[in-house]
Amino acid sequence: MDKRTLLQTLRTARPILYQIDLGYACAGVVVRAGLVIEAAPIFRWAIGKSWVYFESWVRGMGGTVTRT
């Protein structure tokens, strides 16, 4: 996907809020078009990463993901 198409997709896609619970931390992330676009400070490193990658990381750490 080229940059122009990606930007158009990000503008038109609906954002989805997910609640992440790792036991030691509970926070939210906002996903749009399969990318993490906003996150609580503890997950700031995930901004720009794919949702698939981040969700698998959370589950691998023993955490839970809830769509709100």
Residue pairs with C-beta under 8 A, 6 or more apart in sequence:
1 9
6 33
9 33
10 32
10 33
10 35
10 37
13 32
13 33
14 32
15 30
15 31
15 32
15 37
16 30
16 31
16 32
16 67
17 28
17 29
17 30
17 31
17 67
17 68
18 28
18 29
18 30
18 31
18 65
18 66
18 67
18 68
19 26
19 27
19 28
19 65
19 66
19 67
19 68
20 26
20 27
20 28
20 29
20 43
20 58
20 63
20 64
20 65
21 63
21 64
21 66
22 58
22 61
22 62
22 63
23 62
23 63
25 42
27 39
27 40
27 41
27 42
27 43
28 39
28 40
28 68
29 36
29 38
29 39
29 40
29 43
29 46
29 54
30 36
30 37
30 38
30 39
31 37
31 51
34 50
34 51
34 52
35 48
35 49
35 50
35 51
36 43
36 46
36 47
36 48
36 49
36 50
36 51
36 54
37 47
38 47
39 46
39 47
43 54
46 54
46 57
55 65
58 64
58 65
59 65
